[in-house]
């Protein structure tokens, strides 16, 4: 049995992580000793980088990680370095010249080729089977690939191609399989969640709502959380499911990007400011207590001072429970790069970003403080032995990007346990409490 070490370093988003976990399963089935995100693996290991090519910072991170691994190879600390993923899919012609020391450069979906290069024999592994990279109680479930929206600034459709949904039966099979190994929390992800199922023959009228109902009926499923809905053509059928099904978290990640009509039109977002307000009002009305996570962009070409002030006022009004933001970065090949000069100075972009995030930090802190005295359902992730406290999340908190709940408990808890917690305090965005 081959026990060579494969160190898979997954960069970028959770969708990339799912791909890395699927690749890891294939290596493991072929007899390799698979490690995750170990950028300093044992001597003689093979390193495989699943790269990100979304925006400038992510591309820079991927390039720097590859260069560092190449240096390890030169010093004899690792056996080989392979690159795959979004960066390589996008720059397959340029990367060999930039980094000729790489042992192989593969696209986002060239799993068979990279397995063959490392000497892994073909296996009967199903498409969706994975080796989870972290504690088994929580997993991401990717329900579709690609995107048809072609927003002006976004390179994702250029990398991943057109949107296509996974059949519901296959997703259900994957979730059922993961529950047998202890997975309780399922974070449903897609580049465009709103379009799920509309390309499937024979799909129900509300395919995403139907999928959630089916998944919630699987024994062992405790939490289903939705990520990356698109505001245009929103699947309103999911709202009654979120409101009435206790296994579907009252949480929605929906990237809005902006609220000024001029900016939205230039971004090619297919929605107006007024329509956005109506959408958010309906979501909050039909799902009382829902927590919304969104993403905003500042500094898009043509964003005037007035447009940015409109964005600030919108965030003040809406009081999003979770909000991230980033400054516009021109991406070659996109509509914006070809039609709009990136004329806003970087220092102006940064000042706008700082103002927006300062506003959101105050809002988030106030929301966290307002939870004191309430009782919330928490899934435990880990134990901090130094502080003698457990770390977990509520249904309103997605892994890695959202705040934590710090839990004191008189009884021992373990990762994956779900308990009621009385909130006794808050610190910035995080909350703390005691298990009941």
C-alpha positions as CSV (number, residue, x, y, z in Angstrom):
1,X,0.0,0.0,0.0
2,X,1.4,3.4,-1.0
3,X,1.9,5.6,2.0
4,X,3.6,8.6,0.3
5,X,2.5,11.8,1.9
6,X,0.2,14.2,-0.1
7,X,-0.2,17.7,1.4
8,X,-3.2,19.4,-0.1
9,X,-3.2,23.2,0.5
10,X,-6.6,24.6,-0.3
11,X,-6.7,28.4,-1.0
12,X,-9.6,30.6,-1.5
13,X,-13.3,29.9,-0.9
14,X,-15.3,27.1,0.6
15,X,-16.2,25.9,-2.9
16,X,-12.5,25.3,-3.5
17,X,-12.3,23.4,-0.2
18,X,-15.0,21.0,-1.4
19,X,-13.0,20.3,-4.5
20,X,-9.8,19.7,-2.4
21,X,-11.7,17.3,-0.1
22,X,-12.9,15.3,-3.1
23,X,-9.4,15.1,-4.5
24,X,-8.1,14.1,-1.1
25,X,-10.6,11.2,-1.0
26,X,-9.2,9.9,-4.3
27,X,-5.6,10.1,-3.1
28,X,-6.6,8.4,0.2
29,X,-8.4,5.6,-1.8
30,X,-5.2,5.1,-3.8
31,X,-3.3,4.5,-0.5
32,X,-1.6,7.9,0.0
33,X,-1.3,9.5,3.4
34,X,-3.2,12.8,2.9
35,X,-2.7,15.9,5.0
36,X,-4.5,19.2,4.7
37,X,-3.2,22.8,4.6
38,X,0.2,21.7,5.9
39,X,2.6,24.2,4.2
40,X,5.5,22.6,6.0
41,X,4.9,18.9,5.5
42,X,7.4,16.1,6.3
43,X,10.4,15.7,4.1
44,X,9.7,13.9,0.8
45,X,6.0,14.9,0.7
46,X,4.2,15.9,-2.5
47,X,2.5,19.3,-2.2
48,X,-0.7,20.0,-4.2
49,X,-2.1,23.5,-4.2
50,X,-5.7,24.2,-5.0
51,X,-5.3,27.9,-6.0
52,X,-7.6,30.9,-6.1
53,X,-7.9,33.3,-8.9
54,X,-10.8,35.5,-7.9
55,X,-9.3,38.9,-7.0
56,X,-5.8,40.4,-6.8
57,X,-5.1,39.6,-3.2
58,X,-6.2,36.0,-3.6
59,X,-4.1,35.6,-6.7
60,X,-1.1,37.1,-4.9
61,X,-1.6,34.7,-2.0
62,X,-1.7,31.7,-4.4
63,X,1.5,32.8,-6.2
64,X,3.4,33.5,-3.0
65,X,2.4,30.1,-1.6
66,X,3.6,28.3,-4.8
67,X,6.9,30.2,-4.8
68,X,7.5,29.3,-1.1
69,X,6.8,25.6,-1.9
70,X,9.2,25.7,-4.9
71,X,11.9,27.0,-2.5
72,X,11.2,24.0,-0.3
73,X,11.6,21.7,-3.3
74,X,14.9,23.3,-4.2
75,X,16.2,22.6,-0.7
76,X,15.1,19.0,-0.9
77,X,12.4,19.4,1.8
78,X,9.5,18.3,-0.5
79,X,9.5,15.9,-3.4
80,X,7.2,17.7,-5.9
81,X,4.9,20.7,-6.2
82,X,1.7,20.7,-8.2
83,X,-0.8,23.5,-8.9
84,X,-4.4,23.2,-9.8
85,X,-7.6,25.3,-9.3
86,X,-8.9,28.7,-10.4
87,X,-5.6,30.4,-10.8
88,X,-4.2,27.7,-13.1
89,X,-7.5,27.4,-15.0
90,X,-7.3,31.1,-15.8
91,X,-3.5,31.4,-16.4
92,X,-2.6,28.0,-17.7
93,X,-0.4,29.6,-20.5
94,X,1.3,32.2,-18.3
95,X,2.2,30.1,-15.2
96,X,4.7,27.7,-16.8
97,X,6.8,30.7,-17.8
98,X,6.4,32.3,-14.4
99,X,7.1,29.1,-12.4
100,X,8.8,26.5,-14.6
101,X,9.9,24.7,-11.4
102,X,6.4,23.4,-10.8
103,X,6.0,19.7,-11.5
104,X,2.6,20.1,-13.0
105,X,0.0,22.7,-13.7
106,X,-3.6,21.6,-14.0
107,X,-7.0,23.3,-14.4
108,X,-9.8,23.4,-11.9
109,X,-11.3,20.1,-12.9
110,X,-8.3,18.1,-14.1
111,X,-8.4,15.7,-11.1
112,X,-7.7,12.6,-13.1
113,X,-4.6,14.1,-14.7
114,X,-3.1,15.2,-11.4
115,X,-3.8,11.8,-9.8
116,X,-2.1,10.1,-12.7
117,X,0.9,12.4,-12.4
118,X,1.4,11.4,-8.8
119,X,1.0,7.7,-9.6
120,X,-2.5,7.2,-8.2
121,X,-4.4,4.4,-10.0
122,X,-8.0,5.1,-11.0
123,X,-10.5,4.2,-8.3
124,X,-14.3,3.7,-8.1
125,X,-14.7,6.7,-5.9
126,X,-18.0,8.5,-6.6
127,X,-18.0,12.0,-7.8
128,X,-19.1,13.5,-4.5
129,X,-17.2,11.3,-2.1
130,X,-14.8,13.3,0.1
131,X,-12.2,13.2,2.9
132,X,-13.2,16.0,5.2
133,X,-10.5,18.5,6.1
134,X,-11.7,19.3,9.6
135,X,-13.9,17.9,12.4
136,X,-16.6,15.8,10.9
137,X,-19.5,17.5,12.6
138,X,-19.6,20.3,9.9
139,X,-19.3,20.2,6.1
140,X,-19.9,22.3,3.1
141,X,-22.2,21.0,0.4
142,X,-21.7,22.4,-3.1
143,X,-25.0,22.1,-5.0
144,X,-24.0,23.8,-8.3
145,X,-21.1,25.0,-10.3
146,X,-20.5,28.0,-12.5
147,X,-22.5,31.2,-13.0
148,X,-24.6,32.8,-15.8
149,X,-24.8,36.2,-14.3
150,X,-21.7,37.8,-15.8
151,X,-21.5,40.8,-13.4
152,X,-19.2,43.4,-14.9
153,X,-16.4,43.0,-12.3
154,X,-16.4,39.2,-11.8
155,X,-14.1,36.7,-13.4
156,X,-15.8,33.6,-11.9
157,X,-17.8,32.7,-15.1
158,X,-14.6,33.0,-17.1
159,X,-13.0,30.4,-14.8
160,X,-15.8,28.0,-13.8
161,X,-18.0,28.3,-16.9
162,X,-21.8,28.3,-17.1
163,X,-24.1,27.4,-14.2
164,X,-25.1,23.8,-13.9
165,X,-26.9,22.3,-10.9
166,X,-26.2,18.9,-9.3
167,X,-29.2,16.5,-9.3
168,X,-31.1,16.6,-6.0
169,X,-30.8,12.8,-5.6
170,X,-27.0,13.0,-5.7
171,X,-26.9,15.8,-3.1
172,X,-29.2,13.8,-0.9
173,X,-27.0,10.7,-1.2
174,X,-23.9,12.8,-0.3
175,X,-25.6,14.3,2.8
176,X,-26.9,10.9,3.9
177,X,-23.4,9.5,3.6
178,X,-21.9,12.3,5.7
179,X,-24.4,11.9,8.5
180,X,-23.2,8.3,9.0
181,X,-19.8,9.7,10.0
182,X,-21.2,12.3,12.4
183,X,-21.8,15.4,10.2
184,X,-24.7,17.4,11.7
185,X,-24.2,20.9,10.1
186,X,-24.4,21.3,6.4
187,X,-23.4,24.7,4.8
188,X,-25.1,24.8,1.4
189,X,-22.9,26.7,-1.1
190,X,-23.0,27.7,-4.7
191,X,-21.7,30.6,-6.8
192,X,-25.4,31.4,-7.5
193,X,-27.7,29.7,-5.1
194,X,-30.8,31.5,-6.5
195,X,-30.4,29.6,-9.8
196,X,-30.3,26.2,-8.3
197,X,-32.3,23.5,-10.1
198,X,-33.7,25.7,-12.8
199,X,-31.6,24.0,-15.4
200,X,-32.6,20.5,-14.3
201,X,-35.1,18.5,-16.3
202,X,-38.2,17.7,-14.3
203,X,-37.2,19.9,-11.3
204,X,-40.1,21.1,-9.0
205,X,-41.3,24.6,-9.3
206,X,-39.2,25.6,-6.3
207,X,-36.2,23.4,-6.6
208,X,-34.1,24.9,-3.8
209,X,-37.0,24.9,-1.3
210,X,-37.8,21.3,-2.2
211,X,-34.1,20.3,-1.8
212,X,-34.0,21.9,1.7
213,X,-37.2,20.0,2.7
214,X,-35.7,16.7,1.5
215,X,-32.4,17.3,3.2
216,X,-34.1,18.2,6.5
217,X,-35.8,14.8,6.6
218,X,-32.5,12.9,6.6
219,X,-31.8,11.4,10.0
220,X,-28.7,13.1,11.6
221,X,-29.2,16.5,9.8
222,X,-29.5,19.2,12.4
223,X,-28.5,22.5,10.7
224,X,-28.8,23.6,7.0
225,X,-27.4,27.0,6.3
226,X,-27.6,28.9,2.9
227,X,-24.7,30.7,1.2
228,X,-24.4,33.0,-1.8
229,X,-27.9,33.7,-3.0
230,X,-28.2,36.2,-5.8
231,X,-30.7,39.1,-5.3
232,X,-32.1,39.0,-8.8
233,X,-34.6,36.2,-9.5
234,X,-34.6,35.4,-5.8
235,X,-36.1,31.9,-4.9
236,X,-38.8,33.2,-2.6
237,X,-40.0,29.6,-2.0
238,X,-37.2,29.1,0.5
239,X,-38.6,31.7,2.9
240,X,-41.5,29.7,4.3
241,X,-39.1,26.7,4.7
242,X,-36.7,28.9,6.6
243,X,-39.5,30.3,8.8
244,X,-41.1,27.0,9.7
245,X,-38.5,24.2,9.4
246,X,-36.3,24.2,12.6
247,X,-33.4,22.4,10.8
248,X,-33.1,25.3,8.2
249,X,-31.1,28.1,9.8
250,X,-32.6,31.6,9.8
251,X,-29.5,32.7,8.0
252,X,-28.9,33.8,4.4
253,X,-25.7,34.9,2.7
254,X,-26.8,37.2,-0.1
255,X,-24.1,39.4,-1.8
256,X,-25.7,42.8,-2.7
257,X,-22.5,44.7,-3.7
258,X,-24.1,48.2,-3.8
259,X,-27.3,50.1,-3.5
260,X,-26.8,53.1,-5.8
261,X,-28.7,52.7,-9.0
262,X,-25.9,54.1,-11.2
263,X,-23.4,51.7,-9.7
264,X,-25.7,48.7,-9.8
265,X,-26.4,49.4,-13.5
266,X,-22.7,49.7,-14.3
267,X,-22.0,46.5,-12.3
268,X,-24.6,44.7,-14.4
269,X,-26.3,43.4,-11.3
270,X,-29.8,43.0,-12.9
271,X,-31.6,44.7,-9.9
272,X,-32.4,48.3,-8.8
273,X,-32.1,49.9,-5.4
274,X,-35.9,49.9,-5.0
275,X,-36.1,46.2,-5.9
276,X,-33.4,45.5,-3.4
277,X,-35.2,47.2,-0.6
278,X,-38.4,45.3,-1.4
279,X,-36.5,42.0,-1.4
280,X,-34.9,42.7,2.0
281,X,-38.2,43.8,3.5
282,X,-40.0,40.7,2.3
283,X,-37.2,38.4,3.6
284,X,-37.2,39.9,7.0
285,X,-41.0,40.0,7.1
286,X,-41.5,36.4,6.1
287,X,-38.6,35.0,8.2
288,X,-38.7,36.9,11.6
289,X,-35.3,36.9,13.3
290,X,-33.3,36.0,10.2
291,X,-29.7,37.1,10.1
292,X,-28.4,38.4,6.8
293,X,-24.8,38.3,5.7
294,X,-23.9,40.4,2.7
295,X,-20.9,41.7,0.8
296,X,-20.4,45.2,-0.5
297,X,-17.9,46.7,-3.0
298,X,-16.5,50.2,-2.8
299,X,-14.6,52.0,-5.5
300,X,-16.2,50.5,-8.6
301,X,-15.5,52.7,-11.6
302,X,-17.9,55.6,-11.6
303,X,-18.8,55.4,-7.9
304,X,-19.2,59.1,-6.9
305,X,-19.0,60.5,-3.4
306,X,-22.8,60.7,-3.5
307,X,-23.1,57.0,-4.6
308,X,-20.9,56.0,-1.7
309,X,-22.9,58.0,0.8
310,X,-26.0,56.3,-0.5
311,X,-24.3,53.0,0.3
312,X,-23.5,54.1,3.9
313,X,-27.1,55.3,4.5
314,X,-28.4,52.0,3.2
315,X,-26.2,50.0,5.6
316,X,-27.3,52.3,8.4
317,X,-30.9,51.6,7.6
318,X,-30.7,47.9,7.0
319,X,-28.4,47.1,10.0
320,X,-27.0,43.9,8.4
321,X,-26.1,41.3,11.1
322,X,-23.1,40.3,9.1
323,X,-21.3,42.3,6.4
324,X,-18.0,42.1,4.6
325,X,-16.6,44.5,2.1
326,X,-13.7,44.9,-0.4
327,X,-12.4,47.5,-2.7
328,X,-12.8,47.1,-6.5
329,X,-9.9,45.4,-8.2
330,X,-9.8,45.3,-12.0
331,X,-9.8,41.8,-13.4
332,X,-8.6,41.3,-16.9
333,X,-11.2,39.8,-19.3
334,X,-14.2,41.2,-17.4
335,X,-16.7,43.6,-18.8
336,X,-15.6,46.3,-16.4
337,X,-11.9,46.0,-17.3
338,X,-12.7,46.3,-21.0
339,X,-15.3,49.2,-20.7
340,X,-14.6,51.2,-17.6
341,X,-11.2,52.8,-16.6
342,X,-10.2,52.1,-13.0
343,X,-10.0,55.8,-12.3
344,X,-10.7,56.0,-8.6
345,X,-7.4,56.4,-6.6
346,X,-6.5,53.5,-4.3
347,X,-6.4,55.8,-1.3
348,X,-9.9,56.9,-2.0
349,X,-11.1,53.3,-2.2
350,X,-9.3,52.5,1.1
351,X,-10.9,55.4,2.9
352,X,-14.3,54.4,1.7
353,X,-13.7,50.8,2.7
354,X,-12.5,51.9,6.2
355,X,-15.6,54.1,6.7
356,X,-17.9,51.4,5.7
357,X,-16.3,48.8,7.9
358,X,-16.2,51.1,10.9
359,X,-19.9,51.7,10.5
360,X,-20.6,48.0,10.3
361,X,-18.4,47.1,13.2
362,X,-20.5,49.4,15.4
363,X,-23.7,47.8,14.1
364,X,-22.4,44.3,14.7
365,X,-21.3,45.1,18.2
366,X,-24.7,46.6,19.1
367,X,-26.4,43.5,17.7
368,X,-24.2,41.2,19.7
369,X,-24.9,43.2,22.9
370,X,-28.6,43.0,22.2
371,X,-28.4,39.2,22.5
372,X,-27.5,39.3,26.2
373,X,-30.2,37.6,28.3
374,X,-31.4,35.5,25.4
375,X,-31.0,31.7,25.0
376,X,-29.6,30.4,21.7
377,X,-28.8,27.0,20.2
378,X,-25.1,26.5,19.8
379,X,-23.1,23.8,17.9
380,X,-19.7,23.3,19.6
381,X,-16.6,23.4,17.5
382,X,-13.6,23.2,19.9
383,X,-12.3,23.6,23.4
384,X,-9.8,26.2,24.4
385,X,-7.8,24.6,27.3
386,X,-5.9,27.7,28.1
387,X,-9.1,29.7,28.8
388,X,-11.1,26.6,29.8
389,X,-13.9,27.6,27.5
390,X,-15.7,26.0,24.5
391,X,-16.0,27.7,21.2
392,X,-19.1,27.3,19.1
393,X,-21.6,29.0,16.8
394,X,-25.3,29.7,16.6
395,X,-27.5,29.0,13.6
396,X,-26.7,32.6,12.7
397,X,-22.9,32.0,12.4
398,X,-21.2,30.4,9.4
399,X,-17.8,28.7,10.0
400,X,-14.7,30.9,9.7
401,X,-16.4,34.1,8.6
402,X,-18.9,34.8,11.4
403,X,-18.5,35.5,15.2
404,X,-18.0,32.8,17.8
405,X,-19.9,31.9,20.9
406,X,-17.7,31.3,24.0
407,X,-19.4,28.8,26.2
408,X,-18.8,27.9,29.8
409,X,-20.2,24.5,30.8
410,X,-20.4,22.5,34.0
411,X,-20.5,19.3,31.9
412,X,-18.0,18.1,29.3
413,X,-18.9,18.9,25.7
414,X,-17.3,17.7,22.5
415,X,-17.2,19.0,18.9
416,X,-20.6,18.5,17.2
417,X,-22.6,18.7,20.4
418,X,-25.6,21.0,20.2
419,X,-26.8,22.7,23.4
420,X,-28.8,25.7,24.6
421,X,-26.7,28.6,25.9
422,X,-27.8,31.5,27.9
423,X,-26.0,34.6,26.7
424,X,-24.3,36.5,29.5
425,X,-22.1,39.0,27.7
426,X,-20.6,40.2,24.5
427,X,-17.2,41.4,23.3
428,X,-17.2,43.3,20.0
429,X,-19.0,40.9,17.7
430,X,-18.6,37.7,19.7
431,X,-20.9,36.6,22.5
432,X,-20.4,34.5,25.6
433,X,-22.7,32.4,27.7
434,X,-23.3,29.3,29.8
435,X,-24.6,26.0,28.7
436,X,-28.0,25.1,30.1
